[in-house]
Amino acid sequence: MSTRRPIDSWLTDMDGVLIHEGTPIPGADAFITGLKASGKPFLVLTNNSIYTPRDLHARLTRMGLDVPVGNIWTSALATAKFLDDQRPGGTAYVIGEAGLTTALHDVGYILTDHDPDYVVLGETRTYSFEALTKAIRLINGGARFICTNPDQTGPSPEGVLPAAGSVAALITRATGKDPYFVGKPNPLMMRAGLNVIGAHSETSAMIGDRMDTDVLAGLESGMKTFLVLTGLTTVADIDRYPFRPSRVVDSIADLVDEI
């Protein structure tokens, strides 16, 4: 049996691993500090497409976590990279926030509601019936349907919120068209992120708090996977899945010495 190569680069989810409802998880600061000191390539990932990397850098800094802008990878960035590879200089009708519109602008996309190449659905806290109706009509008219991430719900201090995956299901019911989801667990997001930092899957590890997105994406990308128990998944949940993480740890604090 072959021995796996040492971990030379790290990818970690953000919510549930580094922070929880706006508060750093104990050990997160030590982990990020250790990564920067080691010089190893790393990325902090999020399926949330609302914020730009600069926004997220500022938010994390206020929490005491200094993650450089270039080490933040979002589903919005992955979606923009995917569309730029597929149809450079294309057009899109976008439902989403600055994280998504900025990423698409940065790759040269034109945002329009006039015969766009794509309808791109991302996260927003203000889904508009008018915007969803327009998206449905454009998809029925031939626009290709893309969604930044398949998450059905997201967290908030008041409880769960409907997320992009749930809204995509509404559009699918109205059009009969399924979207192409770019974010986790699609390994495309992971591989694109690895390319950004010049890393290779066989010497990389993915840390997450969800079996169905983080662990699955890491597994399908060929990475070692660590599941932390500071988010949505409990030990009892693990055996419900037909796959397992490489290791289960209580929290990110348990991985500081692994860097």
Backbone as CSV, one residue per row, in Angstrom:
resi,resn,N_x,N_y,N_z,CA_x,CA_y,CA_z,C_x,C_y,C_z
1,MET,0.852,-1.191,0.000,0.000,0.000,0.000,0.886,1.238,0.000
2,SER,0.607,2.195,-0.894,1.442,3.378,-1.006,1.176,4.335,0.151
3,THR,2.220,5.053,0.556,2.101,6.033,1.622,1.805,7.393,1.019
4,ARG,0.826,8.076,1.581,0.464,9.389,1.058,1.576,10.383,1.331
5,ARG,1.807,11.288,0.382,2.858,12.284,0.514,2.484,13.317,1.571
6,PRO,3.491,14.004,2.158,3.206,15.012,3.188,2.326,16.140,2.637
7,ILE,1.632,16.819,3.533,0.757,17.917,3.141,1.589,19.183,2.935
8,ASP,1.584,19.684,1.715,2.340,20.887,1.382,1.455,22.110,1.191
9,SER,0.142,21.922,1.125,-0.770,23.054,0.976,-2.103,22.717,1.626
10,TRP,-2.786,23.768,2.073,-4.012,23.581,2.849,-5.141,24.399,2.267
11,LEU,-6.327,23.787,2.211,-7.560,24.490,1.893,-8.496,24.297,3.077
12,THR,-9.144,25.368,3.493,-10.054,25.254,4.625,-11.327,26.041,4.369
13,ASP,-12.445,25.461,4.752,-13.707,26.180,4.728,-13.643,27.284,5.790
14,MET,-14.532,28.258,5.673,-14.519,29.388,6.596,-15.551,29.224,7.706
15,ASP,-16.843,29.266,7.352,-17.903,29.153,8.362,-17.952,27.739,8.938
16,GLY,-17.891,27.658,10.257,-17.926,26.362,10.924,-16.561,25.774,11.176
17,VAL,-15.539,26.352,10.539,-14.156,25.872,10.732,-13.309,26.956,11.392
18,LEU,-13.317,28.155,10.797,-12.545,29.277,11.339,-13.409,30.215,12.174
19,ILE,-14.659,30.396,11.760,-15.558,31.296,12.479,-16.925,30.635,12.651
20,HIS,-17.665,31.130,13.638,-19.031,30.660,13.860,-19.876,31.855,14.267
21,GLU,-20.825,32.234,13.388,-21.720,33.365,13.641,-20.949,34.611,14.071
22,GLY,-19.906,34.924,13.311,-19.171,36.167,13.527,-18.124,36.126,14.619
23,THR,-17.872,34.949,15.184,-16.879,34.812,16.248,-15.820,33.791,15.840
24,PRO,-14.540,34.097,16.031,-13.503,33.112,15.693,-13.627,31.861,16.553
25,ILE,-13.394,30.728,15.943,-13.360,29.468,16.679,-11.987,29.329,17.315
26,PRO,-11.904,28.959,18.590,-10.597,28.842,19.251,-9.625,27.975,18.433
27,GLY,-8.438,28.509,18.217,-7.432,27.815,17.420,-7.321,28.337,16.006
28,ALA,-8.331,29.081,15.534,-8.318,29.569,14.151,-7.168,30.539,13.917
29,ASP,-6.957,31.471,14.867,-5.888,32.448,14.714,-4.529,31.754,14.686
30,ALA,-4.331,30.780,15.581,-3.058,30.047,15.621,-2.843,29.278,14.325
31,PHE,-3.917,28.739,13.753,-3.801,27.979,12.517,-3.398,28.889,11.358
32,ILE,-4.079,30.033,11.207,-3.753,30.967,10.126,-2.341,31.522,10.308
33,THR,-1.991,31.872,11.544,-0.638,32.377,11.823,0.417,31.332,11.467
34,GLY,0.138,30.075,11.813,1.068,28.991,11.489,1.221,28.779,9.998
35,LEU,0.113,28.882,9.266,0.180,28.735,7.807,1.040,29.820,7.187
36,LYS,0.819,31.063,7.608,1.594,32.168,7.031,3.076,32.030,7.375
37,ALA,3.366,31.605,8.592,4.770,31.436,9.005,5.451,30.296,8.247
38,SER,4.658,29.273,7.883,5.236,28.096,7.212,5.613,28.375,5.758
39,GLY,4.961,29.381,5.172,5.192,29.661,3.749,4.470,28.711,2.825
40,LYS,3.667,27.792,3.377,2.929,26.841,2.536,1.732,27.539,1.882
41,PRO,1.433,27.192,0.632,0.249,27.773,-0.008,-1.018,27.361,0.738
42,PHE,-1.971,28.306,0.844,-3.241,27.970,1.481,-4.349,28.856,0.938
43,LEU,-5.580,28.352,1.074,-6.770,29.100,0.695,-7.844,28.926,1.753
44,VAL,-8.554,30.003,2.030,-9.772,29.952,2.826,-10.930,30.018,1.842
45,LEU,-11.795,29.011,1.873,-12.865,28.913,0.889,-14.228,29.194,1.492
46,THR,-15.110,29.707,0.631,-16.512,29.830,1.030,-17.413,29.681,-0.187
47,ASN,-18.516,28.989,0.000,-19.521,28.876,-1.053,-20.381,30.134,-1.143
48,ASN,-20.273,30.997,-0.159,-21.054,32.230,-0.142,-20.493,33.192,-1.188
49,SER,-21.350,33.638,-2.101,-20.896,34.512,-3.194,-21.226,35.984,-2.946
50,ILE,-21.724,36.318,-1.760,-22.159,37.697,-1.501,-20.986,38.669,-1.469
51,TYR,-19.879,38.266,-0.826,-18.799,39.206,-0.543,-17.603,39.019,-1.474
52,THR,-16.904,40.121,-1.742,-15.636,40.051,-2.476,-14.550,39.588,-1.500
53,PRO,-13.411,39.115,-2.024,-12.309,38.775,-1.122,-11.869,39.942,-0.234
54,ARG,-11.917,41.163,-0.763,-11.560,42.325,0.061,-12.545,42.509,1.205
55,ASP,-13.842,42.313,0.910,-14.863,42.392,1.962,-14.588,41.351,3.044
56,LEU,-14.320,40.122,2.608,-14.104,39.037,3.562,-12.827,39.255,4.364
57,HIS,-11.785,39.770,3.709,-10.543,40.096,4.422,-10.829,41.078,5.546
58,ALA,-11.617,42.112,5.247,-11.947,43.118,6.263,-12.776,42.511,7.391
59,ARG,-13.749,41.675,7.042,-14.600,41.051,8.058,-13.778,40.139,8.965
60,LEU,-12.889,39.341,8.371,-12.051,38.431,9.159,-11.067,39.207,10.026
61,THR,-10.528,40.308,9.488,-9.587,41.127,10.253,-10.256,41.679,11.506
62,ARG,-11.523,42.120,11.379,-12.249,42.629,12.545,-12.435,41.552,13.610
63,MET,-12.418,40.296,13.170,-12.546,39.187,14.124,-11.191,38.727,14.659
64,GLY,-10.124,39.364,14.189,-8.793,39.000,14.658,-8.091,37.954,13.820
65,LEU,-8.634,37.662,12.609,-8.023,36.679,11.718,-7.467,37.402,10.492
66,ASP,-6.159,37.400,10.338,-5.524,38.132,9.247,-5.283,37.196,8.066
67,VAL,-6.279,37.101,7.187,-6.176,36.271,5.987,-5.978,37.193,4.784
68,PRO,-4.838,37.116,4.104,-4.596,37.990,2.952,-5.664,37.808,1.872
69,VAL,-5.967,38.890,1.165,-6.987,38.859,0.115,-6.715,37.741,-0.889
70,GLY,-5.445,37.560,-1.251,-5.079,36.553,-2.251,-5.236,35.126,-1.786
71,ASN,-5.534,34.936,-0.497,-5.725,33.584,0.050,-7.194,33.271,0.320
72,ILE,-8.077,34.061,-0.268,-9.521,33.844,-0.107,-10.103,33.441,-1.457
73,TRP,-10.849,32.365,-1.478,-11.406,31.811,-2.723,-12.891,31.559,-2.518
74,THR,-13.719,32.216,-3.325,-15.170,32.132,-3.170,-15.806,31.444,-4.371
75,SER,-17.048,31.015,-4.191,-17.768,30.414,-5.313,-17.992,31.436,-6.420
76,ALA,-18.046,32.728,-6.070,-18.181,33.779,-7.089,-16.935,33.833,-7.979
77,LEU,-15.756,33.768,-7.369,-14.511,33.762,-8.143,-14.422,32.516,-9.016
78,ALA,-14.806,31.374,-8.452,-14.767,30.123,-9.218,-15.750,30.173,-10.387
79,THR,-16.921,30.788,-10.166,-17.914,30.908,-11.230,-17.400,31.809,-12.348
80,ALA,-16.801,32.935,-11.975,-16.242,33.845,-12.983,-15.129,33.163,-13.778
81,LYS,-14.288,32.401,-13.093,-13.199,31.692,-13.779,-13.779,30.659,-14.749
82,PHE,-14.801,29.940,-14.314,-15.448,28.936,-15.159,-16.038,29.578,-16.413
83,LEU,-16.781,30.666,-16.243,-17.409,31.315,-17.401,-16.368,31.925,-18.332
84,ASP,-15.298,32.463,-17.770,-14.225,33.022,-18.601,-13.551,31.928,-19.430
85,ASP,-13.428,30.746,-18.861,-12.856,29.619,-19.613,-13.823,29.115,-20.682
86,GLN,-15.105,29.100,-20.351,-16.112,28.548,-21.250,-16.428,29.478,-22.421
87,ARG,-16.640,30.752,-22.088,-17.066,31.722,-23.095,-16.461,33.087,-22.733
88,PRO,-15.203,33.305,-23.094,-14.533,34.570,-22.735,-15.290,35.781,-23.292
89,GLY,-15.385,36.834,-22.474,-16.024,38.057,-22.915,-17.517,37.935,-23.130
90,GLY,-18.161,37.013,-22.420,-19.586,36.765,-22.613,-20.466,37.751,-21.869
91,THR,-21.755,37.431,-21.866,-22.738,38.295,-21.203,-23.558,37.467,-20.232
92,ALA,-24.037,38.116,-19.176,-24.780,37.397,-18.152,-25.810,38.297,-17.488
93,TYR,-26.957,37.706,-17.170,-27.924,38.339,-16.285,-27.669,37.754,-14.907
94,VAL,-27.389,38.612,-13.928,-26.934,38.153,-12.621,-27.930,38.500,-11.533
95,ILE,-28.235,37.505,-10.706,-28.955,37.736,-9.453,-27.944,37.463,-8.340
96,GLY,-27.540,38.509,-7.633,-26.525,38.327,-6.612,-26.027,39.658,-6.096
97,GLU,-24.939,39.600,-5.341,-24.381,40.784,-4.706,-23.011,41.123,-5.299
98,ALA,-22.329,42.067,-4.654,-21.074,42.602,-5.188,-20.000,41.533,-5.386
99,GLY,-20.000,40.510,-4.526,-18.991,39.465,-4.683,-19.063,38.822,-6.054
100,LEU,-20.273,38.607,-6.551,-20.468,37.952,-7.844,-20.327,38.936,-9.005
101,THR,-20.973,40.084,-8.899,-20.905,41.044,-10.013,-19.476,41.556,-10.210
102,THR,-18.753,41.779,-9.128,-17.363,42.235,-9.237,-16.491,41.173,-9.893
103,ALA,-16.661,39.923,-9.492,-15.865,38.834,-10.073,-16.102,38.718,-11.573
104,LEU,-17.360,38.864,-11.992,-17.672,38.768,-13.421,-17.145,39.981,-14.189
105,HIS,-17.275,41.167,-13.618,-16.702,42.360,-14.241,-15.194,42.192,-14.422
106,ASP,-14.535,41.631,-13.409,-13.076,41.521,-13.436,-12.572,40.585,-14.535
107,VAL,-13.409,39.641,-14.997,-12.989,38.766,-16.104,-13.507,39.277,-17.446
108,GLY,-14.098,40.472,-17.435,-14.516,41.077,-18.694,-15.923,40.766,-19.141
109,TYR,-16.746,40.268,-18.225,-18.127,39.956,-18.597,-18.986,41.220,-18.605
110,ILE,-19.948,41.253,-19.513,-20.940,42.333,-19.561,-22.212,41.827,-18.899
111,LEU,-22.730,42.614,-17.965,-23.947,42.234,-17.256,-25.129,42.917,-17.924
112,THR,-26.075,42.112,-18.368,-27.182,42.627,-19.152,-28.406,41.738,-18.989
113,ASP,-29.577,42.328,-19.251,-30.790,41.504,-19.287,-31.298,41.362,-20.716
114,HIS,-30.465,41.738,-21.677,-30.844,41.635,-23.083,-30.131,40.450,-23.736
115,ASP,-30.854,39.361,-23.920,-30.348,38.169,-24.598,-28.972,37.733,-24.081
116,PRO,-28.839,37.511,-22.761,-27.530,37.126,-22.216,-27.160,35.684,-22.566
117,ASP,-25.851,35.422,-22.563,-25.383,34.044,-22.753,-25.783,33.175,-21.562
118,TYR,-25.752,33.761,-20.367,-25.999,33.010,-19.139,-26.927,33.777,-18.195
119,VAL,-27.700,33.041,-17.433,-28.308,33.553,-16.207,-27.478,32.977,-15.066
120,VAL,-26.943,33.852,-14.220,-26.078,33.422,-13.116,-26.757,33.777,-11.795
121,LEU,-27.072,32.749,-11.032,-27.734,32.915,-9.741,-26.722,32.761,-8.618
122,GLY,-26.676,33.759,-7.753,-25.814,33.694,-6.576,-26.613,33.957,-5.322
123,GLU,-25.905,34.164,-4.220,-26.563,34.441,-2.944,-26.914,35.924,-2.832
124,THR,-28.050,36.210,-2.240,-28.421,37.560,-1.847,-29.439,37.450,-0.721
125,ARG,-29.498,38.472,0.094,-30.500,38.493,1.163,-31.793,39.143,0.676
126,THR,-31.831,39.572,-0.577,-32.995,40.292,-1.095,-33.422,39.728,-2.442
127,TYR,-33.719,38.422,-2.494,-34.212,37.839,-3.736,-35.513,38.534,-4.137
128,SER,-35.560,39.006,-5.376,-36.694,39.768,-5.874,-37.556,38.901,-6.787
129,PHE,-38.856,38.944,-6.591,-39.769,38.196,-7.460,-39.624,38.665,-8.902
130,GLU,-39.439,39.968,-9.089,-39.262,40.518,-10.431,-37.995,39.969,-11.091
131,ALA,-36.893,39.917,-10.324,-35.638,39.406,-10.872,-35.737,37.916,-11.200
132,LEU,-36.400,37.147,-10.328,-36.557,35.718,-10.578,-37.435,35.472,-11.812
133,THR,-38.456,36.278,-11.964,-39.318,36.159,-13.145,-38.526,36.435,-14.418
134,LYS,-37.688,37.466,-14.375,-36.857,37.797,-15.536,-35.893,36.653,-15.838
135,ALA,-35.290,36.085,-14.795,-34.361,34.966,-14.987,-35.067,33.787,-15.644
136,ILE,-36.269,33.475,-15.177,-37.038,32.357,-15.732,-37.319,32.589,-17.221
137,ARG,-37.706,33.799,-17.568,-38.025,34.101,-18.966,-36.778,34.054,-19.845
138,LEU,-35.653,34.514,-19.317,-34.408,34.478,-20.097,-33.937,33.035,-20.313
139,ILE,-34.068,32.190,-19.287,-33.691,30.776,-19.429,-34.616,30.087,-20.431
140,ASN,-35.900,30.383,-20.343,-36.838,29.832,-21.326,-36.511,30.318,-22.738
141,GLY,-35.890,31.498,-22.824,-35.518,32.047,-24.115,-34.184,31.564,-24.646
142,GLY,-33.487,30.703,-23.848,-32.248,30.113,-24.354,-30.992,30.396,-23.557
143,ALA,-31.069,31.260,-22.536,-29.884,31.516,-21.715,-29.520,30.265,-20.916
144,ARG,-28.244,30.028,-20.744,-27.758,28.873,-19.978,-27.799,29.212,-18.489
145,PHE,-28.178,28.248,-17.675,-28.438,28.486,-16.251,-27.242,28.035,-15.413
146,ILE,-26.641,28.980,-14.695,-25.495,28.717,-13.825,-25.853,29.160,-12.413
147,CYS,-25.452,28.380,-11.414,-25.645,28.781,-10.021,-24.313,28.657,-9.283
148,THR,-24.016,29.645,-8.447,-22.711,29.664,-7.783,-22.514,28.500,-6.832
149,ASN,-23.584,28.039,-6.186,-23.427,26.980,-5.181,-24.767,26.292,-4.919
150,PRO,-24.731,25.038,-4.500,-25.970,24.279,-4.305,-26.536,24.323,-2.889
151,ASP,-25.925,25.091,-1.980,-26.392,25.112,-0.595,-27.877,25.473,-0.530
152,GLN,-28.654,24.652,0.152,-30.096,24.916,0.245,-30.432,25.908,1.341
153,THR,-29.617,25.933,2.384,-29.825,26.874,3.482,-28.493,27.445,3.930
154,GLY,-28.556,28.576,4.601,-27.375,29.184,5.193,-27.686,29.586,6.624
155,PRO,-26.645,29.828,7.448,-26.861,30.152,8.852,-27.110,31.647,9.070
156,SER,-27.811,31.955,10.142,-27.927,33.330,10.622,-28.192,33.252,12.117
157,PRO,-27.973,34.336,12.843,-28.228,34.302,14.293,-29.678,33.958,14.638
158,GLU,-30.599,34.247,13.697,-32.016,33.964,13.962,-32.431,32.556,13.536
159,GLY,-31.542,31.858,12.821,-31.882,30.533,12.315,-31.513,30.406,10.852
160,VAL,-31.945,29.328,10.210,-31.538,29.090,8.828,-32.214,30.076,7.876
161,LEU,-31.509,30.347,6.778,-32.025,31.181,5.697,-32.047,30.355,4.420
162,PRO,-33.009,30.596,3.525,-32.937,29.923,2.224,-31.722,30.433,1.451
163,ALA,-31.006,29.530,0.808,-29.799,29.902,0.075,-29.983,29.607,-1.415
164,ALA,-28.915,29.802,-2.175,-29.006,29.768,-3.636,-29.582,28.459,-4.160
165,GLY,-29.244,27.336,-3.526,-29.739,26.051,-4.009,-31.251,25.951,-3.967
166,SER,-31.864,26.527,-2.934,-33.325,26.506,-2.826,-33.969,27.394,-3.888
167,VAL,-33.366,28.551,-4.136,-33.900,29.466,-5.147,-33.704,28.870,-6.547
168,ALA,-32.584,28.182,-6.742,-32.348,27.513,-8.026,-33.430,26.467,-8.285
169,ALA,-33.870,25.785,-7.218,-34.913,24.765,-7.370,-36.221,25.396,-7.842
170,LEU,-36.504,26.589,-7.357,-37.699,27.310,-7.802,-37.615,27.588,-9.310
171,ILE,-36.445,28.086,-9.743,-36.260,28.397,-11.170,-36.339,27.128,-12.013
172,THR,-35.770,26.044,-11.503,-35.819,24.770,-12.223,-37.259,24.286,-12.388
173,ARG,-38.063,24.420,-11.340,-39.462,23.993,-11.437,-40.218,24.815,-12.478
174,ALA,-39.829,26.079,-12.610,-40.532,26.970,-13.539,-40.051,26.830,-14.986
175,THR,-38.823,26.332,-15.157,-38.248,26.269,-16.507,-38.007,24.852,-17.019
176,GLY,-37.911,23.886,-16.094,-37.513,22.539,-16.484,-36.025,22.422,-16.750
177,LYS,-35.244,23.456,-16.423,-33.793,23.463,-16.677,-33.022,23.410,-15.358
178,ASP,-32.133,22.452,-15.251,-31.256,22.376,-14.081,-30.053,23.293,-14.276
179,PRO,-29.595,23.927,-13.196,-28.395,24.753,-13.325,-27.127,23.913,-13.275
180,TYR,-26.035,24.507,-13.720,-24.716,23.932,-13.447,-24.196,24.636,-12.198
181,PHE,-23.973,23.861,-11.126,-23.466,24.406,-9.870,-21.937,24.400,-9.889
182,VAL,-21.329,25.545,-9.643,-19.866,25.645,-9.693,-19.228,25.375,-8.334
183,GLY,-19.871,25.822,-7.252,-19.271,25.719,-5.923,-19.244,24.304,-5.373
184,LYS,-18.671,24.179,-4.161,-18.598,22.873,-3.502,-19.986,22.227,-3.441
185,PRO,-20.085,20.910,-3.684,-18.996,19.926,-3.733,-18.380,19.709,-5.111
186,ASN,-18.700,20.550,-6.089,-18.086,20.399,-7.409,-16.560,20.501,-7.268
187,PRO,-15.820,19.455,-7.650,-14.361,19.536,-7.536,-13.750,20.614,-8.423
188,LEU,-14.539,21.128,-9.380,-14.045,22.213,-10.217,-13.605,23.405,-9.372
189,MET,-14.384,23.750,-8.341,-14.024,24.879,-7.483,-12.709,24.623,-6.770
190,MET,-12.515,23.378,-6.344,-11.294,23.030,-5.615,-10.080,23.047,-6.538
191,ARG,-10.251,22.456,-7.714,-9.117,22.381,-8.651,-8.721,23.772,-9.146
192,ALA,-9.721,24.623,-9.378,-9.415,25.996,-9.785,-8.667,26.727,-8.672
193,GLY,-9.089,26.487,-7.426,-8.405,27.093,-6.291,-6.975,26.599,-6.149
194,LEU,-6.774,25.303,-6.323,-5.424,24.746,-6.265,-4.537,25.376,-7.339
195,ASN,-5.100,25.590,-8.515,-4.327,26.217,-9.593,-3.922,27.642,-9.240
196,VAL,-4.806,28.353,-8.542,-4.517,29.736,-8.153,-3.274,29.812,-7.272
197,ILE,-3.112,28.843,-6.368,-1.961,28.882,-5.452,-0.837,27.947,-5.892
198,GLY,-0.975,27.364,-7.075,0.077,26.507,-7.604,0.276,25.229,-6.816
199,ALA,-0.817,24.671,-6.303,-0.735,23.467,-5.469,-1.232,22.248,-6.232
200,HIS,-0.918,21.062,-5.692,-1.316,19.798,-6.306,-2.175,19.008,-5.326
201,SER,-3.199,18.359,-5.845,-4.158,17.683,-4.973,-3.512,16.587,-4.121
202,GLU,-2.535,15.871,-4.680,-1.967,14.744,-3.932,-1.143,15.183,-2.726
203,THR,-0.790,16.480,-2.656,-0.060,16.986,-1.485,-0.852,18.091,-0.785
204,SER,-2.187,18.067,-0.946,-3.038,19.084,-0.340,-4.070,18.445,0.585
205,ALA,-4.559,19.253,1.520,-5.599,18.799,2.445,-6.740,19.798,2.458
206,MET,-7.965,19.286,2.646,-9.155,20.105,2.760,-9.741,19.928,4.156
207,ILE,-10.022,21.061,4.830,-10.636,21.035,6.154,-12.037,21.597,6.033
208,GLY,-13.020,20.884,6.561,-14.389,21.384,6.494,-15.233,20.877,7.631
209,ASP,-16.450,21.437,7.731,-17.369,21.012,8.788,-18.579,20.298,8.222
210,ARG,-18.607,20.105,6.877,-19.764,19.449,6.255,-19.307,18.278,5.402
211,MET,-19.976,17.155,5.585,-19.661,15.965,4.809,-20.082,16.137,3.340
212,ASP,-21.267,16.755,3.141,-21.860,16.774,1.803,-21.250,17.814,0.873
213,THR,-20.484,18.755,1.409,-19.822,19.744,0.548,-18.310,19.677,0.706
214,ASP,-17.809,19.995,1.892,-16.362,20.104,2.104,-15.627,18.777,1.917
215,VAL,-16.074,17.769,2.649,-15.390,16.472,2.588,-15.559,15.841,1.205
216,LEU,-16.764,15.915,0.667,-17.002,15.338,-0.664,-16.161,16.035,-1.729
217,ALA,-16.094,17.375,-1.680,-15.303,18.121,-2.657,-13.822,17.774,-2.540
218,GLY,-13.323,17.677,-1.306,-11.918,17.321,-1.117,-11.627,15.915,-1.604
219,LEU,-12.523,14.995,-1.266,-12.370,13.599,-1.692,-12.335,13.485,-3.214
220,GLU,-13.298,14.131,-3.885,-13.386,14.022,-5.340,-12.266,14.778,-6.053
221,SER,-11.597,15.662,-5.317,-10.456,16.384,-5.893,-9.136,15.666,-5.626
222,GLY,-9.189,14.572,-4.874,-7.983,13.793,-4.614,-7.166,14.273,-3.439
223,MET,-7.783,15.023,-2.533,-7.062,15.569,-1.386,-7.313,14.760,-0.120
224,LYS,-6.413,14.905,0.851,-6.670,14.403,2.184,-7.752,15.283,2.802
225,THR,-8.657,14.709,3.583,-9.768,15.478,4.130,-9.821,15.385,5.646
226,PHE,-10.068,16.538,6.267,-10.248,16.612,7.720,-11.647,17.171,7.996
227,LEU,-12.414,16.471,8.825,-13.715,16.952,9.255,-13.586,17.485,10.675
228,VAL,-13.990,18.746,10.878,-14.027,19.312,12.233,-15.468,19.274,12.736
229,LEU,-15.610,19.203,14.057,-16.937,19.051,14.667,-17.446,20.354,15.278
230,THR,-16.954,21.489,14.758,-17.362,22.794,15.274,-18.449,23.434,14.417
231,GLY,-18.954,22.697,13.422,-19.967,23.246,12.533,-21.235,22.433,12.549
232,LEU,-21.669,22.037,11.353,-22.978,21.410,11.210,-22.987,19.900,11.399
233,THR,-21.833,19.248,11.300,-21.794,17.785,11.310,-21.402,17.241,12.680
234,THR,-22.118,16.229,13.134,-21.785,15.542,14.385,-21.185,14.176,14.061
235,VAL,-20.603,13.563,15.060,-20.029,12.224,14.879,-21.104,11.247,14.404
236,ALA,-22.312,11.391,14.930,-23.400,10.487,14.555,-23.790,10.633,13.089
237,ASP,-23.554,11.819,12.524,-23.914,12.047,11.120,-22.997,11.318,10.140
238,ILE,-21.758,11.073,10.533,-20.730,10.618,9.585,-21.108,9.300,8.918
239,ASP,-21.609,8.363,9.695,-21.911,7.036,9.149,-23.119,7.015,8.221
240,ARG,-23.810,8.139,8.111,-24.935,8.202,7.174,-24.465,8.346,5.729
241,TYR,-23.208,8.668,5.560,-22.663,8.895,4.218,-21.874,7.677,3.744
242,PRO,-21.832,7.443,2.429,-21.101,6.289,1.897,-19.610,6.556,1.723
243,PHE,-19.129,7.658,2.260,-17.706,7.990,2.201,-17.315,8.563,3.561
244,ARG,-16.024,8.604,3.813,-15.532,9.084,5.101,-14.396,10.082,4.890
245,PRO,-14.212,11.005,5.837,-13.028,11.866,5.779,-11.790,11.070,6.142
246,SER,-10.636,11.595,5.780,-9.391,10.928,6.167,-9.243,10.906,7.686
247,ARG,-9.644,12.024,8.326,-9.590,12.103,9.791,-10.709,12.990,10.307
248,VAL,-11.164,12.692,11.511,-12.135,13.531,12.211,-11.432,14.128,13.422
249,VAL,-11.539,15.455,13.593,-10.932,16.124,14.746,-11.988,17.013,15.395
250,ASP,-11.748,17.356,16.651,-12.728,18.185,17.365,-12.818,19.582,16.758
251,SER,-11.663,20.176,16.448,-11.671,21.548,15.929,-10.373,21.842,15.200
252,ILE,-10.322,23.032,14.606,-9.130,23.488,13.885,-7.914,23.534,14.805
253,ALA,-8.146,23.712,16.100,-7.034,23.760,17.062,-6.226,22.480,17.040
254,ASP,-6.884,21.361,16.703,-6.188,20.069,16.683,-5.267,19.914,15.483
255,LEU,-5.331,20.838,14.538,-4.528,20.722,13.319,-3.365,21.704,13.260
256,VAL,-3.240,22.547,14.269,-2.146,23.544,14.272,-0.789,22.865,14.174
257,ASP,-0.607,21.778,14.897,0.683,21.074,14.893,0.913,20.249,13.631
258,GLU,-0.105,20.143,12.768,0.039,19.387,11.516,0.675,20.215,10.396
259,ILE,0.703,21.531,10.584,1.193,22.423,9.514,2.679,22.158,9.258
